[in-house]
Amino acid sequence: MAKLNSSKKKAPLAAAIDQTKIGSKVAEKDIKKTCAEVRDYGFRGICVNPQWVRTAKMELRDSDAKVICLIDDPIGDSGHSLRVQACKTAQEDGADELDVVVSIPDVKHELWVDIYNDLSEICAIIPTKVIIGSGYLTDDEIAKVSAIVKKAGAICVKTATAKDPLEHRELKEKHFHLKIMQKAAPGLLMKASGNIKTAKDARDAIKAGADIIGTSNGVDIVGKKMKLKKM
């Protein structure tokens, strides 16, 4: 597919997409390529691992796109002080937002006060979206932790990372999770992520209540949508 010129009209869906480039094999050239996609397609931003925040920020200078740092993937089980320091480092490196995984072990052990204290300190650093790992949780746990996320001062509740136990065929279950999250944390943004691969997947998530889509497939999603519009 030919590269889009940033001056061309963007697909409406693009502005909702946090284009994601996460993984142990990601190299600098991959981050630069993804940043170019963010510019060209008009995505909301790029989500990267901590070591790539500086690179992404440089590549997206003079851009409205957000640099988002993923913290403590996949289950948020690092100690509180390490989590806070990682978030502060991301801020110093130029991150505009954090995508922080809640401590899923703490959720399972119902350590609600510990969860609130951890998140409230993190959310005070820079705008924070909290990933609750909904595929690991019961409906009651989703509701409880979503309410705590709001109380802690986050801007958004996010369903999952790519490592969520639910598979692509179970996206409808995540749509149900979005409804629970909305009811428990009214007024917060909702981000859907994990196995969103097509324009239909993205549209269905938005219909279910998502404001933001996290995906590594943004180019295919927006490209295919634009192609369909031209036909």
Residue, then its C-alpha position, 0 to 999 in steps of 0.5 A: m500500500a502506498k504511503l499516505n501524504s499527511s496533507k490528505k484527508k484522514a479517515p475519521l477512525a484514525a484519530a481514535i487509534d493509539q498505534t502500538k509498537i511493543g515487543s522485545k524485538v522492536a528496533e529503532k528503525d521500527i519506532k521511526k517507521t511507526c512514528a511516520e505512520v502516526r504522522d501520515y495517517g493522523f493517528r492519535g499517538i504511538c504507544v511504546n515501551p519505556q526505552w523508546v519514549r525519547t526516540a518517539k518524542m523526537e520523531l513526532r516533534d512539531s506534531d499533535a500526536k501523543v507519545i504513550c509509554l506502556i508501564d509494567d506489562p503484562i500484569g503490573d506486578s512490579g513493586h510500587s516504588l519501581r512503578v512510580q520511578a518508571c513513570k517519572t522516567a517516562q515523563e522525563d523522557g517526554a511521554d505525554e501519557l502513561d498506559v499503566v497496568v494495574s497490579i492484577p495480583d493485588v486485584k485478585h487478593e482484593l488489596w483495594v487500598d494498595i491499588y488506590n494508593d499505587l494508582s493515585e501517586i502514578c496518576a499525579i505524574i502525567p495523564t494516565k490510562v490504566i489497563i485493568g487486564s479485563g480478561y483476567l478478571t471477573d465482572d465484579e473485579i472489573a467494576k471494582v477496579s474501574a471505580i478505583v481507577k476513576k477515584a485515583g485520578a486516571i483519565c481512562v480505563k483500558t481493557a487489556t494489553a496484547k497478552d490478555p487471555l481473551e482471544h480475537r474470537e472473544l472480542k464480544e466479551k471485551h465489549f461487555h467489559l467496556k459496558i461494565m467499565q462505563k457503568a463503574a467509572p462514568g465520565l472517564l475515557m474508555k480504551a479498547s485493546g487486544n486483538i483488534k485487527t480490522a476496521k470492523d473490530a474497531r468500529d464494533a469496539i467504538k459502538a460498545g463504548a470505546d473512545i480510544i483503540g489500541t492496536s498495532n494494525g492501525v494502517d490496515i484498519v484505516g487503509k481498508k476503511m479508506k479504500l472501501k469509502k473510495m469504491 
